[in-house]
Amino acid sequence: MLYKHSLRTGSHDQMIDISGQVKESLRQAQVENGLAVVYSPHTTAGVTINENADPDVVHDLLMRLEEAHPRRHPRDRHGEGNSAAHLKASLMGPSQSIPIADGKLTLGVWQGIYFCEFDGPRSRTFYIKIISS
């Protein structure tokens, strides 16, 4: 089963917890065992899994990504001016796969699934594919 989700992002660098949407898609699919694949079809956005208990972790991740890869760089050649967004999206990757066991995502206690925006504000789409095994 494939589920399509839309969201509107705000700032250039943002991580949005989408764990709830993934869990809801799994609930609708009624799959007990298998795999959930979360995918972003955008070249300046990604998907990652990281801590969701302390919001300072997200802050620090975004801060350090910006320090390492600032939005503007004097040698960037890409005409749209968003080379850093492409780079950050490539670092995060376009998808994550989460095993499903006993009808639940096998995330760790502190883990959440994040949609990562690096070129906002924008209207974005992400997909959740639930595969039964």
C-alpha positions as CSV (number, residue, x, y, z in Angstrom):
1,M,0.0,0.0,0.0
2,L,1.2,3.5,-0.9
3,Y,0.2,6.5,1.1
4,K,0.8,10.1,-0.2
5,H,1.2,12.9,2.3
6,S,1.5,16.6,1.8
7,L,2.9,19.3,4.0
8,R,3.8,23.0,3.9
9,T,7.2,23.8,5.2
10,G,8.4,27.0,6.7
11,S,12.0,28.0,6.9
12,H,15.0,27.0,4.8
13,D,16.3,24.5,7.3
14,Q,13.7,22.6,9.2
15,M,13.1,19.0,10.5
16,I,9.4,18.1,10.8
17,D,8.5,15.0,12.9
18,I,6.3,12.8,10.6
19,S,6.3,9.8,12.8
20,G,2.6,10.2,13.4
21,Q,1.7,10.1,9.7
22,V,3.8,7.0,9.3
23,K,2.1,5.3,12.3
24,E,-1.3,6.3,11.0
25,S,-0.5,4.8,7.5
26,L,0.6,1.6,9.2
27,R,-2.6,1.5,11.2
28,Q,-4.7,1.9,8.0
29,A,-2.7,-0.8,6.2
30,Q,-3.2,-3.2,9.1
31,V,0.1,-4.9,8.4
32,E,1.5,-7.0,11.2
33,N,5.0,-7.7,9.8
34,G,6.9,-6.1,7.0
35,L,8.6,-2.9,6.1
36,A,7.6,0.8,6.0
37,V,9.5,2.9,3.5
38,V,9.3,6.7,3.8
39,Y,10.4,8.5,0.7
40,S,10.8,12.2,-0.4
41,P,10.8,12.8,-4.2
42,H,12.5,16.2,-3.8
43,T,16.2,17.1,-4.5
44,T,16.3,19.7,-1.7
45,A,14.6,17.7,1.0
46,G,15.3,14.4,2.8
47,V,14.1,11.9,5.3
48,T,16.0,10.9,8.4
49,I,15.6,9.1,11.7
50,N,16.9,10.7,14.9
51,E,16.1,11.6,18.5
52,N,12.7,13.1,19.0
53,A,12.7,13.5,22.8
54,D,14.8,16.6,23.1
55,P,14.1,19.4,20.5
56,D,17.7,20.7,21.1
57,V,18.9,17.7,19.1
58,V,17.1,19.0,16.0
59,H,18.3,22.5,16.6
60,D,21.9,21.3,16.9
61,L,21.7,19.1,13.8
62,L,20.4,22.0,11.7
63,M,22.9,24.4,13.2
64,R,25.9,22.1,12.5
65,L,24.7,21.3,9.0
66,E,24.4,25.1,8.3
67,E,27.9,25.7,9.7
68,A,29.4,22.9,7.6
69,H,27.4,23.8,4.5
70,P,26.3,27.5,4.6
71,R,23.4,28.6,2.4
72,R,25.6,30.8,0.3
73,H,29.1,29.9,-0.8
74,P,31.2,32.2,-3.0
75,R,32.2,29.3,-5.3
76,D,28.7,27.8,-5.8
77,R,27.8,27.8,-9.5
78,H,24.2,26.5,-9.4
79,G,22.0,29.4,-10.7
80,E,19.2,28.9,-8.3
81,G,21.5,29.5,-5.3
82,N,20.4,26.5,-3.4
83,S,23.4,24.2,-3.8
84,A,23.7,23.8,0.0
85,A,20.1,22.5,0.1
86,H,21.0,19.9,-2.5
87,L,24.0,18.9,-0.5
88,K,22.2,18.6,2.8
89,A,19.4,16.6,1.2
90,S,22.0,14.2,-0.3
91,L,23.6,13.8,3.2
92,M,20.2,13.0,4.8
93,G,19.1,10.8,1.9
94,P,15.7,10.6,0.2
95,S,14.3,7.6,2.2
96,Q,14.3,5.5,5.3
97,S,13.2,1.9,5.8
98,I,11.7,0.8,9.1
99,P,10.9,-2.8,9.9
100,I,7.4,-3.6,11.1
101,A,6.9,-6.2,13.8
102,D,3.7,-7.1,15.6
103,G,1.9,-4.2,13.9
104,K,4.4,-1.6,15.1
105,L,7.4,0.3,13.7
106,T,10.6,-1.0,15.3
107,L,11.9,2.4,16.2
108,G,14.1,2.9,19.3
109,V,12.6,4.6,22.4
110,W,14.0,8.0,21.5
111,Q,13.7,7.8,17.7
112,G,11.4,9.7,15.4
113,I,11.1,10.0,11.6
114,Y,11.8,13.4,10.2
115,F,11.0,15.2,6.9
116,C,14.0,17.5,6.4
117,E,13.4,20.8,4.5
118,F,16.5,22.6,3.2
119,D,14.9,25.0,0.6
120,G,11.7,26.2,2.1
121,P,9.1,27.5,2.4
122,R,7.5,25.0,0.0
123,S,4.7,22.6,-0.6
124,R,6.1,19.2,-0.2
125,T,5.0,15.6,-0.7
126,F,6.3,12.4,0.8
127,Y,5.3,8.8,0.3
128,I,4.9,5.9,2.7
129,K,5.0,2.4,1.2
130,I,3.9,-0.4,3.6
131,I,5.1,-3.8,2.5
132,S,3.7,-6.9,4.1
133,S,6.0,-9.9,4.6
